[in-house]
């Protein structure tokens, strides 16, 4: 049963408009915060996962090569000492 009172009808319209406006403001605030965060993070030097993994692999190979060269050097020094 609908009310015939125009004041109540106007209050319902006002409440619906306020809810829509509030939802729009919330959405706009969220997007604005997301944009600010992107700008702040964009200035930092982050690397992608692929770049990190590639550098990690290069470091492991360099470490292994360093150990091999250290062993060779120790063997050569051992021969020289004899």
C-alpha positions in Angstrom: 0.0 0.0 0.0 1.6 3.3 -1.1 1.3 6.4 0.8 -0.5 9.3 -0.7 1.4 11.8 1.4 3.6 14.0 -0.8 6.0 14.8 2.0 6.8 11.1 2.6 7.2 10.6 -1.2 9.6 13.5 -1.3 11.6 12.2 1.6 11.9 8.8 -0.1 13.1 10.5 -3.3 15.6 12.5 -1.3 16.9 9.4 0.5 17.3 7.6 -2.8 19.2 10.5 -4.3 21.4 10.8 -1.3 22.2 7.0 -1.5 23.1 7.4 -5.1 25.2 10.4 -4.5 27.0 8.7 -1.6 27.7 5.6 -3.7 29.2 7.9 -6.4 31.3 9.7 -3.9 32.6 6.4 -2.5 33.5 5.2 -6.0 35.2 8.4 -6.9 37.2 8.4 -3.6 38.3 4.8 -4.2 39.5 5.6 -7.8 41.3 8.7 -6.6 43.1 6.8 -3.8 44.1 4.1 -6.4 45.4 6.8 -8.7 47.4 8.4 -6.0 48.9 5.1 -4.9 49.9 4.3 -8.5 51.6 7.7 -8.8 53.5 7.1 -5.5 54.5 3.6 -6.4 55.4 4.6 -9.9 58.3 6.7 -8.7 59.9 3.8 -6.9 62.2 1.4 -8.6 60.4 -1.9 -8.4 61.4 -4.9 -10.6 59.2 -7.5 -12.1 59.3 -11.1 -10.9 60.9 -12.2 -14.2 63.8 -9.6 -13.8 64.3 -10.7 -10.2 64.5 -14.4 -11.1 66.9 -13.6 -14.0 69.3 -11.7 -11.7 69.0 -14.4 -9.0 70.0 -17.0 -11.6 72.9 -14.9 -12.7 74.1 -14.5 -9.1 73.9 -18.2 -8.5 76.0 -18.9 -11.7 78.5 -16.3 -10.7 78.8 -17.8 -7.2 79.3 -21.2 -8.7 82.0 -20.0 -11.1 83.7 -18.1 -8.3 83.9 -21.4 -6.2 85.3 -23.3 -9.3 87.9 -20.6 -9.8 88.8 -20.7 -6.1 89.3 -24.4 -6.3 91.4 -24.1 -9.4 93.5 -21.4 -7.8 94.1 -23.5 -4.7 95.1 -26.5 -6.9 97.5 -24.4 -8.9 99.0 -22.9 -5.7 99.3 -26.4 -4.3 101.3 -27.6 -7.4 103.5 -24.5 -7.2 104.3 -25.1 -3.5 105.5 -28.6 -4.2 
